[in-house]
């Protein structure tokens, strides 16, 4: 992307944010538990899609989470795919058990 792209952790909003200049271009939402960070949703504004920002956001958010010592739990499909296709050195990952059929979640 460009040199004016930054990723920061916004603890008040429970998300990592990627900005291009002063403009919020996307975010990766997370929830914290004791010793864990659960990534639940990643989104890039349509105006910024196709520029590699989601990958930059994922890389920097996961590096920061790893540096904090938290176990990463990827509920977000984008973060899960990123972790399966990229090495995040030092990352401890706990893969969530998700139902393969939505009916399984209701016990039907």
C-alpha positions, 0 to 999 in steps of 0.5 A: 500500500502506501507509507501512510498506512498505520495499524493501531490497537483501539482497546476502547473499541476492542479492535485493531484499526488500519488507517490510510492517512487519517481515514479509517480503512478497516478493522479487526474486532476482538474480544479478550479473555484471560490469556486469550484474544478472540478475533471475531470479525475483520472488515475493510471499507469497500473504498479501500478493498483490493489494496492488500489492507486486510493482509497488512491489518491481519499481520500487524494485529496478529504480531501485536497479539503474539507479542502480548503473550495471548493465545490467538483464537481465530473465530473470524474466517479471514484471520483463520485463513491468514493463520493457515497461509502465513507463519506468525512467529511465536504465535500460540493458536487455539483453533475453535471448534465450530459446527459444520452444519448450522443445525448442529449449533441448535442441537436439532 
